[in-house]
Amino acid sequence: MKIVGPERYDLSYTPESFSVSERFSGIAKSSIPKLYIASIDGRPIYVGITKQGMQKRLAYGWKAAGRSGYYGYAWRRQGVAAVLDVWGHVDAVDRNVREIETVEAEVVYLVRLITGEWPGFQTEIHFYPSTNKHRRIAETIIGHYGLKPPQISPV
């Protein structure tokens, strides 16, 4: 599993719209499976995955109004700015998202383990069996936020 990134983008937003400091490019614009993290003041508030380009994915999260049960990003109604970091799974077989979803769950778990709280606006997560590979990638990703998981002794 080869993960590249992160690419970092500054977002400004209101509940109705968002703008990006520079145009999405590279990983963020590609159709490969991606893990993205929105953070405020260096603290992850939302972890997501997508195969869409980030402009399209964020637009969907901003426009959602409850059809099919999806109300969009709750964090769009909190604050006015966030940082968006994007990682890409460059060797995903057939653009399958299962592996990056597994890493997503491990990242969310580490946020909870380290801070004592789930990411503030996390509303959904998919759990699959993980391996040391998924956990190591998640630890590397969470390290970008200065968060270090505690050492857990084997039982």
Salt bridges, closest charged atoms under 4 A:
ASP85 OD1 - ARG8 NE 2.64
ASP91 OD1 - HIS89 NE2 3.04
GLU99 OE1 - LYS133 NZ 3.58
GLU99 OE1 - HIS134 NE2 2.52
GLU101 OE2 - HIS126 ND1 3.13
GLU124 OE2 - HIS126 NE2 3.00
